[in-house]
Amino acid sequence: MRTEWYQRVMWKALRTLRTRTWVNDYNISASFHQPIPEPPFVLVGNHAHKLDPYFAGSLIAGPVIHYMANIDGVPPLQQRLAHLVAAYPKKKGVPDFEAVKRTFSLIRSGSAV
């Protein structure tokens, strides 16, 4: 698996159009103790807001980060559009081996997760 061209375009558009607004509206910032590594790497975050993946992705200039996301209870249109921002589904509250296999596949292919 690899990052598709349209995923890079979507993240570039989000970074260009939304980052400044999100920084101002939600008072977010990014500070790094070390430079962002070259992929593959795994980014683990404490998920506190539904927009956290977008916040992190817009503040990290560099590779597209593939996000494992719970899409249960998300409107169908949003479920279909999740792939545009490199999100892939996981089931909530139960072991989801397909999501784990996809994560390992992404890492093996050199992607950031």
N, CA, C and O atoms as a Tinker XYZ file with bonds, in Angstrom:
   452  protein
     1  N      0.841000   -1.176000    0.000000    73     2
     2  CA     0.000000    0.000000    0.000000    64     1     3
     3  C      0.882000    1.235000    0.000000    63     2     4     5
     4  O      1.976000    1.239000    0.566000    81     3
     5  N      0.403000    2.251000   -0.626000    73     3     6
     6  CA     1.185000    3.467000   -0.697000    64     5     7
     7  C      0.251000    4.656000   -0.622000    63     6     8     9
     8  O     -0.969000    4.522000   -0.714000    81     7
     9  N      0.843000    5.803000   -0.454000    73     7    10
    10  CA     0.071000    7.031000   -0.453000    64     9    11
    11  C     -0.275000    7.378000   -1.890000    63    10    12    13
    12  O      0.602000    7.445000   -2.751000    81    11
    13  N     -1.544000    7.595000   -2.140000    73    11    14
    14  CA    -2.009000    7.940000   -3.477000    64    13    15
    15  C     -1.834000    9.441000   -3.715000    63    14    16    17
    16  O     -1.761000   10.225000   -2.770000    81    15
    17  N     -1.768000    9.824000   -4.980000    73    15    18
    18  CA    -1.569000   11.225000   -5.324000    64    17    19
    19  C     -2.684000   12.109000   -4.775000    63    18    20    21
    20  O     -2.423000   13.226000   -4.329000    81    19
    21  N     -3.912000   11.625000   -4.801000    73    19    22
    22  CA    -5.038000   12.446000   -4.350000    64    21    23
    23  C     -5.008000   12.641000   -2.836000    63    22    24    25
    24  O     -5.535000   13.636000   -2.337000    81    23
    25  N     -4.406000   11.717000   -2.101000    73    23    26
    26  CA    -4.263000   11.900000   -0.657000    64    25    27
    27  C     -3.263000   13.019000   -0.371000    63    26    28    29
    28  O     -3.473000   13.826000    0.534000    81    27
    29  N     -2.186000   13.065000   -1.137000    73    27    30
    30  CA    -1.222000   14.162000   -0.980000    64    29    31
    31  C     -1.877000   15.498000   -1.331000    63    30    32    33
    32  O     -1.654000   16.497000   -0.648000    81    31
    33  N     -2.684000   15.518000   -2.393000    73    31    34
    34  CA    -3.370000   16.749000   -2.804000    64    33    35
    35  C     -4.354000   17.197000   -1.720000    63    34    36    37
    36  O     -4.420000   18.383000   -1.397000    81    35
    37  N     -5.112000   16.261000   -1.162000    73    35    38
    38  CA    -6.082000   16.617000   -0.116000    64    37    39
    39  C     -5.380000   17.192000    1.112000    63    38    40    41
    40  O     -5.834000   18.188000    1.674000    81    39
    41  N     -4.277000   16.571000    1.532000    73    39    42
    42  CA    -3.574000   17.085000    2.705000    64    41    43
    43  C     -2.943000   18.445000    2.421000    63    42    44    45
    44  O     -2.923000   19.310000    3.296000    81    43
    45  N     -2.437000   18.638000    1.231000    73    43    46
    46  CA    -1.880000   19.946000    0.891000    64    45    47
    47  C     -2.986000   21.002000    0.920000    63    46    48    49
    48  O     -2.779000   22.110000    1.415000    81    47
    49  N     -4.158000   20.656000    0.390000    73    47    50
    50  CA    -5.290000   21.588000    0.411000    64    49    51
    51  C     -5.724000   21.888000    1.848000    63    50    52    53
    52  O     -5.965000   23.044000    2.198000    81    51
    53  N     -5.824000   20.849000    2.675000    73    51    54
    54  CA    -6.202000   21.072000    4.076000    64    53    55
    55  C     -5.181000   21.941000    4.796000    63    54    56    57
    56  O     -5.546000   22.847000    5.545000    81    55
    57  N     -3.911000   21.665000    4.568000    73    55    58
    58  CA    -2.865000   22.469000    5.223000    64    57    59
    59  C     -2.953000   23.926000    4.779000    63    58    60    61
    60  O     -2.803000   24.842000    5.588000    81    59
    61  N     -3.195000   24.128000    3.496000    73    59    62
    62  CA    -3.247000   25.487000    2.956000    64    61    63
    63  C     -4.501000   26.232000    3.413000    63    62    64    65
    64  O     -4.432000   27.402000    3.789000    81    63
    65  N     -5.639000   25.554000    3.381000    73    63    66
    66  CA    -6.913000   26.227000    3.621000    64    65    67
    67  C     -7.359000   26.260000    5.075000    63    66    68    69
    68  O     -8.063000   27.188000    5.475000    81    67
    69  N     -6.969000   25.273000    5.877000    73    67    70
    70  CA    -7.553000   25.159000    7.209000    64    69    71
    71  C     -6.595000   25.358000    8.379000    63    70    72    73
    72  O     -7.052000   25.673000    9.477000    81    71
    73  N     -5.312000   25.190000    8.196000    73    71    74
    74  CA    -4.400000   25.213000    9.343000    64    73    75
    75  C     -4.492000   26.515000   10.118000    63    74    76    77
    76  O     -4.625000   26.494000   11.341000    81    75
    77  N     -4.424000   27.639000    9.436000    73    75    78
    78  CA    -4.468000   28.928000   10.142000    64    77    79
    79  C     -5.772000   29.076000   10.928000    63    78    80    81
    80  O     -5.760000   29.543000   12.067000    81    79
    81  N     -6.883000   28.685000   10.329000    73    79    82
    82  CA    -8.178000   28.769000   11.005000    64    81    83
    83  C     -8.203000   27.882000   12.237000    63    82    84    85
    84  O     -8.646000   28.311000   13.302000    81    83
    85  N     -7.728000   26.640000   12.103000    73    83    86
    86  CA    -7.723000   25.719000   13.242000    64    85    87
    87  C     -6.807000   26.214000   14.360000    63    86    88    89
    88  O     -7.153000   26.113000   15.537000    81    87
    89  N     -5.655000   26.743000   14.001000    73    87    90
    90  CA    -4.727000   27.264000   15.015000    64    89    91
    91  C     -5.411000   28.377000   15.797000    63    90    92    93
    92  O     -5.303000   28.424000   17.022000    81    91
    93  N     -6.111000   29.273000   15.110000    73    91    94
    94  CA    -6.787000   30.376000   15.780000    64    93    95
    95  C     -8.022000   29.925000   16.550000    63    94    96    97
    96  O     -8.211000   30.325000   17.699000    81    95
    97  N     -8.864000   29.098000   15.935000    73    95    98
    98  CA   -10.129000   28.695000   16.568000    64    97    99
    99  C     -9.935000   27.755000   17.745000    63    98   100   101
   100  O    -10.651000   27.862000   18.741000    81    99
   101  N     -8.981000   26.837000   17.652000    73    99   102
   102  CA    -8.806000   25.811000   18.679000    64   101   103
   103  C     -7.546000   26.005000   19.512000    63   102   104   105
   104  O     -7.265000   25.201000   20.400000    81   103
   105  N     -6.782000   27.065000   19.238000    73   103   106
   106  CA    -5.571000   27.361000   19.995000    64   105   107
   107  C     -4.613000   26.168000   20.023000    63   106   108   109
   108  O     -4.136000   25.769000   21.085000    81   107
   109  N     -4.343000   25.612000   18.859000    73   107   110
   110  CA    -3.442000   24.468000   18.775000    64   109   111
   111  C     -2.073000   24.920000   18.299000    63   110   112   113
   112  O     -1.934000   25.938000   17.622000    81   111
   113  N     -1.078000   24.149000   18.663000    73   111   114
   114  CA     0.279000   24.409000   18.198000    64   113   115
   115  C      1.023000   23.087000   18.173000    63   114   116   117
   116  O      0.573000   22.092000   18.740000    81   115
   117  N      2.143000   23.091000   17.521000    73   115   118
   118  CA     2.967000   21.889000   17.453000    64   117   119
   119  C      4.361000   22.223000   17.950000    63   118   120   121
   120  O      4.948000   23.233000   17.560000    81   119
   121  N      4.878000   21.373000   18.807000    73   119   122
   122  CA     6.273000   21.511000   19.224000    64   121   123
   123  C      6.884000   20.123000   19.173000    63   122   124   125
   124  O      6.297000   19.144000   19.636000    81   123
   125  N      8.052000   20.064000   18.611000    73   123   126
   126  CA     8.711000   18.779000   18.415000    64   125   127
   127  C     10.055000   18.809000   19.123000    63   126   128   129
   128  O     10.802000   19.782000   19.025000    81   127
   129  N     10.350000   17.743000   19.828000    73   127   130
   130  CA    11.640000   17.639000   20.495000    64   129   131
   131  C     12.712000   17.183000   19.523000    63   130   132   133
   132  O     13.900000   17.429000   19.735000    81   131
   133  N     12.295000   16.524000   18.469000    73   131   134
   134  CA    13.210000   16.047000   17.444000    64   133   135
   135  C     12.548000   16.302000   16.095000    63   134   136   137
   136  O     11.330000   16.468000   16.028000    81   135
   137  N     13.321000   16.334000   15.034000    73   135   138
   138  CA    12.701000   16.491000   13.714000    64   137   139
   139  C     11.788000   15.297000   13.386000    63   138   140   141
   140  O     11.997000   14.188000   13.877000    81   139
   141  N     10.792000   15.546000   12.561000    73   139   142
   142  CA     9.911000   14.468000   12.129000    64   141   143
   143  C     10.768000   13.475000   11.336000    63   142   144   145
   144  O     11.471000   13.873000   10.406000    81   143
   145  N     10.715000   12.191000   11.694000    73   143   146
   146  CA    11.547000   11.213000   10.980000    64   145   147
   147  C     11.019000   10.950000    9.576000    63   146   148   149
   148  O      9.877000   11.274000    9.251000    81   147
   149  N     11.852000   10.373000    8.778000    73   147   150
   150  CA    11.421000    9.916000    7.461000    64   149   151
   151  C     10.559000    8.670000    7.649000    63   150   152   153
   152  O     10.848000    7.852000    8.522000    81   151
   153  N      9.507000    8.514000    6.845000    73   151   154
   154  CA     8.692000    7.295000    6.954000    64   153   155
   155  C      9.519000    6.063000    6.627000    63   154   156   157
   156  O     10.503000    6.170000    5.895000    81   155
   157  N      9.166000    4.936000    7.129000    73   155   158
   158  CA     7.975000    4.645000    7.916000    64   157   159
   159  C      8.171000    4.990000    9.393000    63   158   160   161
   160  O      9.252000    4.807000    9.952000    81   159
   161  N      7.103000    5.490000   10.007000    73   159   162
   162  CA     7.052000    5.680000   11.448000    64   161   163
   163  C      5.612000    5.592000   11.894000    63   162   164   165
   164  O      4.689000    5.697000   11.087000    81   163
   165  N      5.428000    5.396000   13.199000    73   163   166
   166  CA     4.096000    5.309000   13.783000    64   165   167
   167  C      3.933000    6.501000   14.712000    63   166   168   169
   168  O      4.751000    6.710000   15.608000    81   167
   169  N      2.899000    7.268000   14.506000    73   167   170
   170  CA     2.571000    8.404000   15.346000    64   169   171
   171  C      1.434000    7.969000   16.257000    63   170   172   173
   172  O      0.374000    7.560000   15.784000    81   171
   173  N      1.653000    8.057000   17.554000    73   171   174
   174  CA     0.629000    7.662000   18.523000    64   173   175
   175  C      0.216000    8.911000   19.287000    63   174   176   177
   176  O      1.056000    9.618000   19.844000    81   175
   177  N     -1.070000    9.173000   19.309000    73   175   178
   178  CA    -1.558000   10.365000   19.988000    64   177   179
   179  C     -2.698000   10.056000   20.928000    63   178   180   181
   180  O     -3.415000    9.072000   20.755000    81   179
   181  N     -2.856000   10.896000   21.913000    73   179   182
   182  CA    -3.978000   10.805000   22.831000    64   181   183
   183  C     -5.143000   11.538000   22.183000    63   182   184   185
   184  O     -5.135000   12.764000   22.068000    81   183
   185  N     -6.129000   10.786000   21.769000    73   183   186
   186  CA    -7.234000   11.318000   20.976000    64   185   187
   187  C     -8.237000   12.014000   21.888000    63   186   188   189
   188  O     -8.956000   11.359000   22.643000    81   187
   189  N     -8.282000   13.347000   21.817000    73   187   190
   190  CA    -9.168000   14.108000   22.692000    64   189   191
   191  C    -10.285000   14.830000   21.933000    63   190   192   193
   192  O    -11.261000   15.262000   22.546000    81   191
   193  N    -10.159000   14.967000   20.627000    73   191   194
   194  CA   -11.135000   15.716000   19.845000    64   193   195
   195  C    -11.319000   15.011000   18.503000    63   194   196   197
   196  O    -10.385000   14.405000   17.978000    81   195
   197  N    -12.515000   15.093000   17.960000    73   195   198
   198  CA   -12.783000   14.390000   16.704000    64   197   199
   199  C    -11.936000   14.901000   15.540000    63   198   200   201
   200  O    -11.770000   14.195000   14.545000    81   199
   201  N    -11.409000   16.095000   15.647000    73   199   202
   202  CA   -10.578000   16.643000   14.581000    64   201   203
   203  C     -9.085000   16.424000   14.811000    63   202   204   205
   204  O     -8.272000   16.918000   14.029000    81   203
   205  N     -8.705000   15.703000   15.851000    73   203   206
   206  CA    -7.285000   15.493000   16.160000    64   205   207
   207  C     -6.456000   15.005000   14.976000    63   206   208   209
   208  O     -5.376000   15.548000   14.742000    81   207
   209  N     -6.909000   14.007000   14.218000    73   207   210
   210  CA    -6.085000   13.584000   13.078000    64   209   211
   211  C     -5.847000   14.713000   12.079000    63   210   212   213
   212  O     -4.764000   14.817000   11.502000    81   211
   213  N     -6.846000   15.547000   11.879000    73   211   214
   214  CA    -6.701000   16.663000   10.950000    64   213   215
   215  C     -5.762000   17.721000   11.525000    63   214   216   217
   216  O     -4.954000   18.302000   10.800000    81   215
   217  N     -5.872000   17.971000   12.838000    73   215   218
   218  CA    -4.970000   18.923000   13.477000    64   217   219
   219  C     -3.524000   18.461000   13.326000    63   218   220   221
   220  O     -2.663000   19.224000   12.890000    81   219
   221  N     -3.267000   17.212000   13.687000    73   219   222
   222  CA    -1.897000   16.679000   13.614000    64   221   223
   223  C     -1.397000   16.680000   12.170000    63   222   224   225
   224  O     -0.273000   17.104000   11.900000    81   223
   225  N     -2.218000   16.214000   11.258000    73   223   226
   226  CA    -1.811000   16.155000    9.858000    64   225   227
   227  C     -1.560000   17.515000    9.247000    63   226   228   229
   228  O     -0.697000   17.654000    8.379000    81   227
   229  N     -2.300000   18.521000    9.685000    73   227   230
   230  CA    -2.107000   19.852000    9.109000    64   229   231
   231  C     -0.897000   20.550000    9.701000    63   230   232   233
   232  O     -0.302000   21.405000    9.044000    81   231
   233  N     -0.516000   20.207000   10.927000    73   231   234
   234  CA     0.628000   20.848000   11.560000    64   233   235
   235  C      1.951000   20.160000   11.245000    63   234   236   237
   236  O      3.014000   20.759000   11.408000    81   235
   237  N      1.895000   18.924000   10.800000    73   235   238
   238  CA     3.109000   18.193000   10.459000    64   237   239
   239  C      3.349000   18.342000    8.966000    63   238   240   241
   240  O      2.704000   17.693000    8.143000    81   239
   241  N      4.286000   19.207000    8.645000    73   239   242
   242  CA     4.641000   19.376000    7.235000    64   241   243
   243  C      5.534000   18.210000    6.854000    63   242   244   245
   244  O      6.562000   17.977000    7.490000    81   243
   245  N      5.163000   17.503000    5.861000    73   243   246
   246  CA     5.951000   16.353000    5.452000    64   245   247
   247  C      5.071000   15.273000    4.872000    63   246   248   249
   248  O      4.192000   15.548000    4.056000    81   247
   249  N      5.305000   14.043000    5.293000    73   247   250
   250  CA     4.591000   12.929000    4.675000    64   249   251
   251  C      3.113000   12.909000    5.042000    63   250   252   253
   252  O      2.706000   13.437000    6.077000    81   251
   253  N      2.327000   12.296000    4.179000    73   251   254
   254  CA     0.927000   12.034000    4.502000    64   253   255
   255  C      0.918000   10.943000    5.570000    63   254   256   257
   256  O      1.608000    9.932000    5.441000    81   255
   257  N      0.139000   11.155000    6.612000    73   255   258
   258  CA     0.038000   10.173000    7.685000    64   257   259
   259  C     -1.265000    9.425000    7.500000    63   258   260   261
   260  O     -2.331000   10.033000    7.398000    81   259
   261  N     -1.178000    8.108000    7.458000    73   259   262
   262  CA    -2.370000    7.261000    7.329000    64   261   263
   263  C     -2.947000    7.060000    8.720000    63   262   264   265
   264  O     -2.225000    6.698000    9.649000    81   263
   265  N     -4.243000    7.294000    8.867000    73   263   266
   266  CA    -4.890000    7.234000   10.163000    64   265   267
   267  C     -5.843000    6.061000   10.266000    63   266   268   269
   268  O     -6.684000    5.846000    9.394000    81   267
   269  N     -5.700000    5.303000   11.344000    73   267   270
   270  CA    -6.675000    4.275000   11.662000    64   269   271
   271  C     -7.822000    5.010000   12.364000    63   270   272   273
   272  O     -7.607000    5.666000   13.383000    81   271
   273  N     -9.014000    4.902000   11.830000    73   271   274
   274  CA   -10.128000    5.689000   12.348000    64   273   275
   275  C    -11.367000    4.835000   12.556000    63   274   276   277
   276  O    -11.687000    3.963000   11.749000    81   275
   277  N    -12.052000    5.105000   13.655000    73   275   278
   278  CA   -13.334000    4.474000   13.901000    64   277   279
   279  C    -14.371000    5.198000   13.046000    63   278   280   281
   280  O    -14.621000    6.388000   13.239000    81   279
   281  N    -14.965000    4.484000   12.113000    73   279   282
   282  CA   -15.971000    5.137000   11.278000    64   281   283
   283  C    -17.378000    4.612000   11.565000    63   282   284   285
   284  O    -18.327000    4.930000   10.848000    81   283
   285  N    -17.504000    3.806000   12.621000    73   283   286
   286  CA   -18.846000    3.389000   13.048000    64   285   287
   287  C    -19.592000    4.623000   13.544000    63   286   288   289
   288  O    -19.056000    5.396000   14.338000    81   287
   289  N    -20.794000    4.805000   13.091000    73   287   290
   290  CA   -21.596000    5.943000   13.515000    64   289   291
   291  C    -21.299000    7.223000   12.752000    63   290   292   293
   292  O    -21.889000    8.265000   13.038000    81   291
   293  N    -20.399000    7.159000   11.795000    73   291   294
   294  CA   -20.078000    8.316000   10.968000    64   293   295
   295  C    -21.008000    8.285000    9.762000    63   294   296   297
   296  O    -21.284000    7.211000    9.229000    81   295
   297  N    -21.493000    9.432000    9.327000    73   295   298
   298  CA   -22.377000    9.445000    8.154000    64   297   299
   299  C    -21.741000    8.730000    6.952000    63   298   300   301
   300  O    -20.527000    8.803000    6.760000    81   299
   301  N    -22.560000    8.039000    6.143000    73   299   302
   302  CA   -22.037000    7.259000    5.013000    64   301   303
   303  C    -21.152000    8.057000    4.049000    63   302   304   305
   304  O    -20.143000    7.541000    3.568000    81   303
   305  N    -21.516000    9.295000    3.766000    73   303   306
   306  CA   -20.707000   10.100000    2.861000    64   305   307
   307  C    -19.315000   10.326000    3.455000    63   306   308   309
   308  O    -18.309000   10.225000    2.752000    81   307
   309  N    -19.268000   10.626000    4.729000    73   307   310
   310  CA   -17.984000   10.838000    5.387000    64   309   311
   311  C    -17.156000    9.552000    5.407000    63   310   312   313
   312  O    -15.931000    9.599000    5.301000    81   311
   313  N    -17.827000    8.400000    5.544000    73   311   314
   314  CA   -17.119000    7.119000    5.496000    64   313   315
   315  C    -16.448000    6.935000    4.142000    63   314   316   317
   316  O    -15.300000    6.495000    4.069000    81   315
   317  N    -17.151000    7.267000    3.081000    73   315   318
   318  CA   -16.595000    7.114000    1.734000    64   317   319
   319  C    -15.461000    8.096000    1.461000    63   318   320   321
   320  O    -14.521000    7.779000    0.732000    81   319
   321  N    -15.550000    9.282000    2.045000    73   319   322
   322  CA   -14.537000   10.307000    1.810000    64   321   323
   323  C    -13.305000   10.146000    2.698000    63   322   324   325
   324  O    -12.290000   10.805000    2.469000    81   323
   325  N    -13.378000    9.289000    3.698000    73   323   326
   326  CA   -12.252000    9.109000    4.626000    64   325   327
   327  C    -10.981000    8.700000    3.892000    63   326   328   329
   328  O     -9.886000    9.100000    4.287000    81   327
   329  N    -11.110000    7.914000    2.836000    73   327   330
   330  CA    -9.938000    7.460000    2.088000    64   329   331
   331  C     -9.180000    8.633000    1.462000    63   330   332   333
   332  O     -7.968000    8.554000    1.262000    81   331
   333  N     -9.887000    9.710000    1.155000    73   331   334
   334  CA    -9.235000   10.872000    0.544000    64   333   335
   335  C     -8.163000   11.467000    1.442000    63   334   336   337
   336  O     -7.184000   12.029000    0.952000    81   335
   337  N     -8.342000   11.347000    2.757000    73   335   338
   338  CA    -7.357000   11.894000    3.693000    64   337   339
   339  C     -6.524000   10.785000    4.327000    63   338   340   341
   340  O     -5.936000   10.974000    5.392000    81   339
   341  N     -6.475000    9.628000    3.671000    73   339   342
   342  CA    -5.640000    8.492000    4.077000    64   341   343
   343  C     -6.086000    7.870000    5.394000    63   342   344   345
   344  O     -5.265000    7.327000    6.133000    81   343
   345  N     -7.377000    7.943000    5.693000    73   343   346
   346  CA    -7.910000    7.259000    6.870000    64   345   347
   347  C     -8.393000    5.882000    6.445000    63   346   348   349
   348  O     -8.922000    5.708000    5.347000    81   347
   349  N     -8.207000    4.915000    7.318000    73   347   350
   350  CA    -8.714000    3.576000    7.035000    64   349   351
   351  C     -9.481000    3.092000    8.255000    63   350   352   353
   352  O     -9.145000    3.453000    9.383000    81   351
   353  N    -10.517000    2.269000    8.038000    73   351   354
   354  CA   -11.453000    1.962000    9.123000    64   353   355
   355  C    -10.949000    0.926000   10.114000    63   354   356   357
   356  O    -10.148000    0.047000    9.794000    81   355
   357  N    -11.454000    1.071000   11.326000    73   355   358
   358  CA   -11.300000    0.058000   12.363000    64   357   359
   359  C    -12.630000   -0.042000   13.089000    63   358   360   361
   360  O    -13.382000    0.929000   13.173000    81   359
   361  N    -12.908000   -1.223000   13.611000    73   359   362
   362  CA   -14.144000   -1.429000   14.363000    64   361   363
   363  C    -13.942000   -0.957000   15.786000    63   362   364   365
   364  O    -12.860000   -1.106000   16.354000    81   363
   365  N    -14.977000   -0.392000   16.353000    73   363   366
   366  CA   -14.895000    0.143000   17.705000    64   365   367
   367  C    -15.275000   -0.923000   18.730000    63   366   368   369
   368  O    -16.284000   -1.612000   18.585000    81   367
   369  N    -14.458000   -1.043000   19.755000    73   367   370
   370  CA   -14.794000   -1.895000   20.886000    64   369   371
   371  C    -14.549000   -3.381000   20.704000    63   370   372   373
   372  O    -14.829000   -4.160000   21.615000    81   371
   373  N    -14.040000   -3.794000   19.565000    73   371   374
   374  CA   -13.749000   -5.214000   19.325000    64   373   375
   375  C    -12.395000   -5.316000   18.629000    63   374   376   377
   376  O    -11.976000   -4.372000   17.959000    81   375
   377  N    -11.707000   -6.441000   18.777000    73   375   378
   378  CA   -10.450000   -6.606000   18.044000    64   377   379
   379  C    -10.710000   -6.555000   16.534000    63   378   380   381
   380  O    -11.626000   -7.203000   16.028000    81   379
   381  N     -9.915000   -5.799000   15.850000    73   379   382
   382  CA   -10.073000   -5.663000   14.404000    64   381   383
   383  C     -8.752000   -6.042000   13.740000    63   382   384   385
   384  O     -7.883000   -5.195000   13.534000    81   383
   385  N     -8.614000   -7.314000   13.411000    73   383   386
   386  CA    -7.375000   -7.817000   12.852000    64   385   387
   387  C     -7.116000   -7.279000   11.447000    63   386   388   389
   388  O     -5.961000   -7.153000   11.038000    81   387
   389  N     -8.167000   -6.962000   10.709000    73   387   390
   390  CA    -7.981000   -6.385000    9.374000    64   389   391
   391  C     -7.295000   -5.018000    9.475000    63   390   392   393
   392  O     -6.414000   -4.702000    8.676000    81   391
   393  N     -7.701000   -4.215000   10.455000    73   391   394
   394  CA    -7.072000   -2.908000   10.641000    64   393   395
   395  C     -5.607000   -3.066000   11.053000    63   394   396   397
   396  O     -4.751000   -2.304000   10.604000    81   395
   397  N     -5.318000   -4.043000   11.897000    73   395   398
   398  CA    -3.937000   -4.289000   12.318000    64   397   399
   399  C     -3.097000   -4.750000   11.132000    63   398   400   401
   400  O     -1.970000   -4.290000   10.949000    81   399
   401  N     -3.650000   -5.664000   10.320000    73   399   402
   402  CA    -2.915000   -6.127000    9.139000    64   401   403
   403  C     -2.653000   -4.972000    8.178000    63   402   404   405
   404  O     -1.573000   -4.878000    7.594000    81   403
   405  N     -3.631000   -4.104000    8.017000    73   403   406
   406  CA    -3.441000   -2.955000    7.123000    64   405   407
   407  C     -2.364000   -2.018000    7.665000    63   406   408   409
   408  O     -1.573000   -1.471000    6.897000    81   407
   409  N     -2.333000   -1.834000    8.972000    73   407   410
   410  CA    -1.306000   -1.000000    9.582000    64   409   411
   411  C      0.086000   -1.558000    9.286000    63   410   412   413
   412  O      0.975000   -0.817000    8.866000    81   411
   413  N      0.277000   -2.854000    9.503000    73   411   414
   414  CA     1.572000   -3.470000    9.225000    64   413   415
   415  C      1.925000   -3.385000    7.744000    63   414   416   417
   416  O      3.088000   -3.186000    7.392000    81   415
   417  N      0.935000   -3.533000    6.883000    73   415   418
   418  CA     1.160000   -3.436000    5.451000    64   417   419
   419  C      1.630000   -2.022000    5.078000    63   418   420   421
   420  O      2.545000   -1.860000    4.272000    81   419
   421  N      1.003000   -1.014000    5.666000    73   419   422
   422  CA     1.395000    0.361000    5.401000    64   421   423
   423  C      2.824000    0.625000    5.875000    63   422   424   425
   424  O      3.605000    1.273000    5.178000    81   423
   425  N      3.159000    0.126000    7.052000    73   423   426
   426  CA     4.508000    0.320000    7.581000    64   425   427
   427  C      5.543000   -0.371000    6.697000    63   426   428   429
   428  O      6.590000    0.196000    6.384000    81   427
   429  N      5.232000   -1.609000    6.298000    73   427   430
   430  CA     6.152000   -2.345000    5.417000    64   429   431
   431  C      6.358000   -1.635000    4.084000    63   430   432   433
   432  O      7.434000   -1.722000    3.492000    81   431
   433  N      5.330000   -0.932000    3.613000    73   431   434
   434  CA     5.447000   -0.248000    2.325000    64   433   435
   435  C      6.117000    1.122000    2.453000    63   434   436   437
   436  O      6.301000    1.823000    1.458000    81   435
   437  N      6.481000    1.499000    3.686000    73   435   438
   438  CA     7.203000    2.755000    3.877000    64   437   439
   439  C      6.350000    3.956000    4.186000    63   438   440   441
   440  O      6.816000    5.088000    4.060000    81   439
   441  N      5.107000    3.744000    4.590000    73   439   442
   442  CA     4.211000    4.852000    4.888000    64   441   443
   443  C      4.280000    5.246000    6.353000    63   442   444   445
   444  O      4.708000    4.467000    7.205000    81   443
   445  N      3.854000    6.460000    6.627000    73   443   446
   446  CA     3.713000    6.932000    8.008000    64   445   447
   447  C      2.306000    6.586000    8.469000    63   446   448   449
   448  O      1.337000    6.787000    7.737000    81   447
   449  N      2.198000    6.070000    9.671000    73   447   450
   450  CA     0.900000    5.675000   10.226000    64   449   451
   451  C      0.704000    6.379000   11.556000    63   450   452
   452  O     -0.325000    6.195000   12.206000    81   451
